[in-house]
Amino acid sequence: MDEWQLKMAQLVRHGHKDRVRFLESGLIRSVLPTQLARIRQNDKTVLKELVLPPWLDWDTLYEWSFRVKPTESGTECILCNKNARRGTTFENKFICDECLFKIRGMQ
């Protein structure tokens, strides 16, 4: 078990289900993508900008930042798994323009 799983197991063991729920779904709504990038860079000055509960320490926040997937604009391409704003939907599957041009170039 890594440090994140140990922390989550400890919270569940002590009966802090509200804290687990906050870490799994509530915290992402209060952290901006730029702040998330700064947390991943181990920039502790971001703590001054965030309003966090007193039980949430820096180590837990740092581990959380690598567990959460940042919200990105666009739709995920089924071929390259990148988010793109422009593309084509074919049989309810999104294909970005870059992959579409590669496929058309193969013909």
Backbone as a ProteinNet text record, in pm:
[ID]
protein_1_A
[PRIMARY]
MDEWQLKMAQLVRHGHKDRVRFLESGLIRSVLPTQLARIRQNDKTVLKELVLPPWLDWDTLYEWSFRVKPTESGTECILCNKNARRGTTFENKFICDECLFKIRGMQ
[TERTIARY]
82.7	0	87.1	48.6	122.5	66	124.3	87.3	-57.7	-104.4	-242.7	-342.3	-320.9	-411.5	-409.6	-294	-285.6	-363.9	-353.4	-425.1	-576.2	-622.4	-765.5	-815.9	-737.5	-777.2	-784.6	-692.6	-692.9	-816.6	-854.3	-973.5	-1099.5	-1108.4	-1224.9	-1228.4	-1114.1	-1105.8	-1152.6	-1121.5	-1161.4	-1302.4	-1370.5	-1508.8	-1526.7	-1427.3	-1435.1	-1476.2	-1595.7	-1642.8	-1665.5	-1700.3	-1719.6	-1587.8	-1478.5	-1347.5	-1306.5	-1335.6	-1304.7	-1384.2	-1512.5	-1598	-1547	-1499.4	-1445	-1319.9	-1232.7	-1110.3	-1138.9	-1241.1	-1269	-1345.5	-1435.1	-1516.1	-1527.8	-1512.9	-1536.8	-1418	-1299.4	-1180.3	-1151.6	-1181.1	-1152.6	-1232.9	-1348.4	-1430.6	-1374.4	-1289.7	-1236.2	-1093.1	-1032	-894.9	-895.2	-835.9	-826.1	-718.3	-727.4	-624.1	-482.8	-469	-336	-283.8	-374	-333.2	-296.3	-367.7	-336.1	-196.3	-161.9	-28.1	78.6	50	146.2	161	52.2	61.5	148.9	132.3	214.1	361.4	390.6	528.3	585.1	506.6	545.6	563.9	479.6	481.3	385.6	440.1	356.7	293.5	330.4	267.5	122.4	82.1	-56.6	-150.3	-96.6	-179	-238.6	-171	-223.1	-346.4	-358.1	-469.2	-589.8	-568.3	-675.5	-739.9	-868.2	-939.3	-963.8	-886.3	-890.3	-925.8	-983.5	-1012.3	-881.9	-885.2	-761.7	-703.5	-783	-731.7	-653.8	-661.2	-594.4	-453.5	-354.1	-215.4	-156.3	-35.3	27.8	56.9	102.4	136.5	14.6	-99.1	-221.9	-264.7	-254.1	-289.5	-197.8	-70.1	27.8	-1.1	-29.4	-64.1	-195.2	-291.3	-420.2	-401.7	-309.1	-291.2	-248.7	-180	-139.7	-247.1	-344.7	-455	-566.6	-583	-694.8	-654.3	-748.5	-726.5	-777.2	-694	-738.9	-848.5	-937.2	-1044.7	-987.6	-1008.5	-956.9	-1072.4	-1053.9	-1159.3	-1149.8	-1262.6	-1266.3	-1319.2	-1309.1	-1357.1	-1240.7	-1240.4	-1130.2	-1142.7	-1036	-1030.7	-1015.9	-1085.7	-1078.6	-950.3	-879.8	-757.6	-631.1	-619.5	-496.9	-515.3	-639	-671.5	-632.4	-625.4	-598.6	-729.3	-738.6	-856.4	-839.1	-940.9	-937.6	-1070.1	-1063	-1185	-1250.8	-1170	-1223.9	-1206.5	-1309.1	-1303.1	-1434.9	-1445.6	-1564	-1618.3	-1749.8	-1813.7	-1861.3	-1812.1	-1846.7	-1899.2	-2027	-2093.9	-2077.5	-2106.2	-2098.9	-1958.8	-1856.9	-1717.2	-1651.4	-1576.8	-1512.1	-1372.2	-1340.2	-1207.4	-1157.7	-1042.9	-990.2	-944	-931.4	-892.1	-754	-663	-527.2	-527.8	-598.8	-606.9	-683.8	-787.4	-866.7	-782.3	-698	-610.5	-506.5	-458.8	-363.7	-430.3	-555.5	-627.5	-653.4	-694.8	-722.1	-594.9	-480.2	-352.6	-306.9	-357.9	-319.1	-381.6	-492.5	-563.7	-492.6
-118.6	0	124.9	220.6	345	438.6	555.7	650.2	696.8	715.2	760.2	655.7	531.3	425.5	407.4	423	414.5	527.2	648	762.2	742.4	694.3	671.5	559.3	454.2	345.2	393.3	479.3	534.2	620.9	701.9	785.2	699.7	593.9	505	431.8	388.3	316.2	401.6	531.1	621.8	676.5	636.3	677.3	813.8	863.7	995.4	981.5	930.8	910.4	1042.2	1147.4	1277.5	1332.6	1305	1348.5	1271.8	1142.5	1060.7	1110.1	1138.6	1189.1	1324.4	1409.3	1539	1522.3	1430.6	1408.9	1347.3	1262.6	1195.2	1282.8	1369.3	1444.5	1593	1635.4	1774.4	1866.6	1816.3	1900.1	1949.3	1868.7	1907.7	2030.2	2051.3	2167.2	2296.8	2288.1	2409	2441.1	2354.9	2376.5	2404.5	2517.4	2552.7	2468.7	2451.8	2373	2430	2561.7	2619.8	2589.5	2590.4	2555.8	2408.4	2324	2181.9	2158.3	2231.2	2219	2264.8	2370.5	2419.3	2322.8	2256.4	2156	2040.9	2000.1	1891.2	1929.1	2059.3	2106.6	2127.2	2091.2	2101.3	2247	2335.4	2476.9	2501.1	2516.6	2528.9	2666.3	2762.4	2894.1	2890.3	2783.8	2770.5	2752.5	2711.8	2695.3	2827.9	2938.6	3070.1	3106.8	3052.8	3084.5	2994	2876.7	2778.7	2788.8	2764	2753.2	2604.4	2546.6	2403	2375.1	2259.8	2224.1	2203.6	2226.5	2215.5	2074.6	1972.2	1835.4	1794.5	1872.3	1838.6	1895.2	1808.9	1854.7	1854.6	1908.8	1924.3	1789.6	1691.3	1561.3	1493.8	1504.3	1446.4	1520.1	1652.4	1732.3	1701.7	1684.1	1652.7	1515.8	1416.6	1283.6	1288	1365.4	1379.4	1438.4	1532.6	1599.5	1502.7	1395.9	1297.8	1193.8	1184.9	1090.1	1146.1	1276.7	1339.2	1371.7	1354.4	1387.9	1530.2	1618.2	1756.1	1766.2	1860.2	1881.1	1955.8	1901.2	1961.5	1989.4	2088.4	2121.9	2030.4	2009.4	1924.9	1786.6	1700	1563.6	1469.5	1355.8	1261.5	1182.8	1179.7	1104.6	955.8	871.6	727.8	665.4	734.6	679.4	719.5	849.3	896.3	926.9	921.3	948	1086.8	1182.3	1321.4	1399.3	1504.8	1590.5	1690	1701.8	1793.9	1867.2	1990.4	2069.3	2046.1	2016.3	1997.3	1853.2	1803	1666.1	1623.6	1495.2	1439	1326	1319.5	1209.9	1108.1	987	880.4	763.4	727.8	621.6	639.8	760.3	798.7	788.5	791.4	791.3	917.7	987.7	1112.3	1085	1141.5	1130.7	1272.8	1306.4	1442.1	1464.8	1591.7	1627.3	1573.3	1574.2	1526.2	1378.2	1296.3	1153.1	1131.4	1211.5	1198.8	1228.3	1330.7	1362.8	1254.3	1191.7	1080.4	962.3	933.9	822.1	851.3	972.9	1009.8	1006.4	1036.9	1034.1	893.8	793.4	654.4	598.2	658.7	604.1	631.2
0	0	0	-80.7	-81.1	26	35	141	129.3	6.9	-14	35.6	0.5	42.8	194.2	256.2	401.7	467.9	412	467.7	454.2	339.1	318.4	410.5	427.5	516.7	661.2	700	835.3	858	758.9	772.3	784	704.5	711	844.5	891.1	1017.2	1134.6	1129.2	1236.5	1217.5	1110.7	1090	1027.6	957.2	893.8	747.1	725.1	588.1	515.8	588.5	526.5	472.2	541.7	493.7	368.7	366	248	128.6	150	44	-7	85.6	47.6	-37.8	-0.5	-78	-214.4	-222.4	-348.5	-447.1	-398.8	-495.1	-464.9	-341.6	-308	-328.9	-310.2	-317.2	-458.2	-558.6	-696.5	-737.8	-674.9	-708.3	-651	-550.2	-488.4	-531.3	-611	-655.9	-805.9	-843.8	-985.9	-1053.9	-1185.5	-1255.6	-1239.6	-1234.1	-1214.3	-1074.2	-976.8	-840.7	-831	-902.9	-904.8	-961.7	-1065.9	-1124.5	-1025.3	-951.9	-852.4	-735.8	-697.3	-590.8	-637.9	-761.7	-817.5	-825.1	-834.4	-837.7	-697.4	-595.5	-454.8	-412	-463.4	-430.6	-313.9	-194.7	-75.5	-59.7	-143	-134.7	-180.6	-247.4	-291.4	-171.5	-58.1	62.2	108.7	78.6	116.3	34.8	-85.7	-174.4	-152	-98	-81.5	56.4	60.4	187.5	210.6	300.9	325	469.9	496.3	635.4	713.3	843.8	923.1	930.8	906.9	914.5	790.3	682.9	556.5	557.6	568	570.5	429	417.6	287	221.2	296.5	238.9	176.2	242.9	188.8	62.5	64.6	-52.3	-170.1	-142.5	-247.4	-308.8	-226.4	-277.1	-355.8	-306.6	-375	-514.4	-529.5	-658.5	-768.6	-732	-832.8	-858.8	-769.5	-787.7	-874.5	-874.1	-943.9	-1087.4	-1176.2	-1316.2	-1338.8	-1390.7	-1408.9	-1512.8	-1491.8	-1588.1	-1707.6	-1823.7	-1945.6	-2039.6	-2121.3	-2216	-2337	-2400.1	-2517.9	-2486.8	-2587.9	-2577.1	-2602.7	-2536.8	-2550.6	-2680.8	-2757.4	-2882.7	-2851.1	-2925.3	-2899	-2952.8	-3041	-3099.5	-3024	-2990.8	-2925.5	-2777.3	-2727.4	-2586.9	-2539.3	-2632	-2596.2	-2605.9	-2527.9	-2535	-2647.9	-2731.1	-2843.7	-2851.6	-2896.3	-2910.3	-3045.9	-3146	-3279.6	-3322.1	-3388.7	-3436.2	-3496.6	-3522.4	-3585	-3498.1	-3490.3	-3419	-3522.1	-3509.5	-3602.5	-3521.1	-3541.2	-3467.1	-3316.2	-3269.8	-3129.1	-3070.2	-3153.6	-3108.8	-3161.8	-3075.4	-3113.7	-3165.6	-3281.5	-3342	-3365.1	-3310	-3324.8	-3468.2	-3504.5	-3641.6	-3677.1	-3582.3	-3609.4	-3649	-3575	-3607.4	-3737	-3759.2	-3880.4	-4003.8	-3995.8	-4108.6	-4132	-4024.2	-4039.1	-4109.9	-4072.5	-4134.3	-4280.7	-4311.2	-4450.4	-4534.8	-4472.7	-4544.5	-4577.5	-4507.8	-4533.6	-4658.6	-4704.3	-4819.8	-4948.4
[MASK]
+++++++++++++++++++++++++++++++++++++++++++++++++++++++++++++++++++++++++++++++++++++++++++++++++++++++++++

